[in-house]
């Protein structure tokens, strides 16, 4: 048996670094017997091992099946490769959750099968098996069509024409039952469900149910279960976590549009392992995965009632095991950590724990599994499109020149820099030789000498992270390519690359302003920090006025500077504060907001009504209207008018700046034309509903000698047998000045009008109407008069009930301040 050469590990595989070093020493004398003997053994061993290394290859591919509903189906494939390939299954490009009882997966010496135990119609899809190892990846696809067992009626033996193709059908969706906001705790099971009416409900034109969290599309996974069909859609979060917090939206999508419903899901920290210890970190992400390291990042928890966080521990676990290993010996203070020492080709989960003076938090939700692979291979694996034809990723097998030294790398740059590390990337020179290629990275700091970075581990990919750099310092880097025959020239050095400096947490957010939204929620807005320092998001705290017990309004960092605080008590008064977050932690707290009570929701105003024409000169019209009955909780301060010619369908804007008063002159009209008008009211809540179209108004100049109508009647001094009416003078006065007014009244619903002051007109713009019946509802109108007689009456008022307010006695003198409109 041949003895192991120096530089061989326990597996007998030659160290590439040792081979390169030995090669450089011995090749100086090509006739040296030791050199020739070593070269012979090196080449023999390389060729023997290289023949075993191969990417995966399907010997038997998947085939398509058509099956009946409620029956099983099995998909088979056979794959070979070295190392043994790992096979993953996909449905329509989405990874299949193998923990579901719906599927059985078996692997028997390279023979793989996926069984769907009981097929349903929604199992109709394209299924993909993806086999991969460190040398490549292949995929094979097949379709499964599940046919319904619906029994069609027997047709008579005559020719039946084919059904016409459905071109387009408008689907109307109305939600019948919807889900509301949920306030849960870590570990809870939460279900959001909605039922709907679909019209027409056609089997071949069903709407698609799409679920979103904060505008991110969700699909079935270990943490999310979605069921839809037959007028219902349901999303279940089987193990609620702070990563699940957010606004959930169900969209029922059809070709003609969609119907949507949203609600907020909150997740509070569960009981801590130790009293006073922090909540778990969240949003674990993996960056820059390589063959022996990854970079892990996360977001810090809120510490409303807990002490400040000292640092974090990062744990890893190899897939297929439950052995969690702590990666860092001492706590790290920033929310990013490079994890070295991984085994190439192995997959890992990661999680993070937070530490404060009281103890260590529960671990975060573990990350998705990530493979420690050469980045170039990793990018190839993720670039595969599962829906296409068979894809194979392999290495070159041809040999152009076994003794060729690789070319010089180019385009060396740093796509990512941090405080203590830099990620380098470069373009390899074209190379098709059989001998493996590796790289050496060298650095120099300011005026120092070039130093080799990777003396222990050869780098096989054109991407590498250089760790243990000084914070805020400049470096130059260069790279060399090498194989067993020698090294290339060094690449051009990079431009000076400076590592980042620790700038601290963000400054405190600015002024916090709370505004009302609904009877259980408030909208919070604040000014962004003046020094964001790589801002991640915000935490919002809420406290009942007069209390010092602050609670977290959100448990996952919120990205924008506007947040809706849900689940408040109607009538309660609250104050708020905000903290900004970056990877170093939380900022100081903002100043507290002013206290604000939770009241009924602010809504848009109802429609204005009773549009009246007050004057017309043949080119313009003066309009008036009544304010909306319901303001929506905020004053109606703006109005907008639209117009159209009678008989047309298109409305056109009259004013772009809003109108502040309920009186407006519409200009640039055509004499003799007939117009209709429509009015909108606006408030802080937005633009309200439009009024009904006005009567058709003729744009003919008014020339009558009598006055036009009065307008804007109001009421006060309401008693059991009397009421005081007020109004505004007509815009159009007629041929002579106005000398007085007549006030008419009628019972609600009656056309029989009576004049309250028929014997003489009142000269002022108010009048007390007497002789009313207690408890009866009346309407009123006013006619202005001049020397030519009485003019057009105003529009009828809103109904007023003749009933004294309880507790009032006698008469109240003017000024008259209140009125009661029925």
Secondary structure, DSSP 8 states (H G I E B T S, - for coil): -----TTB-TT--B-HHHHHHHHHHHTT-TT-HHHHHHHHHHHHHHHHHHTT-EEEEEEE----EEEETT--EEEEEEEEEES--EEEEEETTEE--TTSTTEEEEEETTEEEEEESS--GGG-EEEEEEEEETTEEEEEEEEEEEE---------SS-------------EEEEEE----EEEETT--EEEEEEEEEES--TTS--EEEEEETTEE----SS-EEEEETTEEEEEESS--GGG-EEEEEEEEETTEEEEEEEEEEEE----SSTT-----EEEEEES--SS-EEEEEE----SSS----EEEEEEEETT---EEE--SS-BSSSEEEE----TT-EEEEEEEEEETTEE---------EE---HHHHHHHHH--TTSS--B-------S-TT------EEEEEEEE-SS-EEEEEE------SS--EEEEEEEETTS--EES-SSS-B-SSEEEE-S--TT-EEEEEEEEEETTEE---------EE------S------EEEEEEETTEEEEEE---S--SS--EEEEEEEETT----EES-SS-B-SSEEEE-S--TT-EEEEEEEEEETTEE---------EE--S--------EEEEEEEE-SS-EEEEEE--S--TTS---EEEEEEEETT----EES-SS-B-SSEEEE-S--TT-EEEEEEEEEETTEEEEE------EE------SS----EEEEEE---SS-EEEEEE--S--TTS-EEEEEEEEEETT----EETTTTS-BSSSEEEE----TT-EEEEEEEEEETTEEEEE------EE----TT--S---SS-------
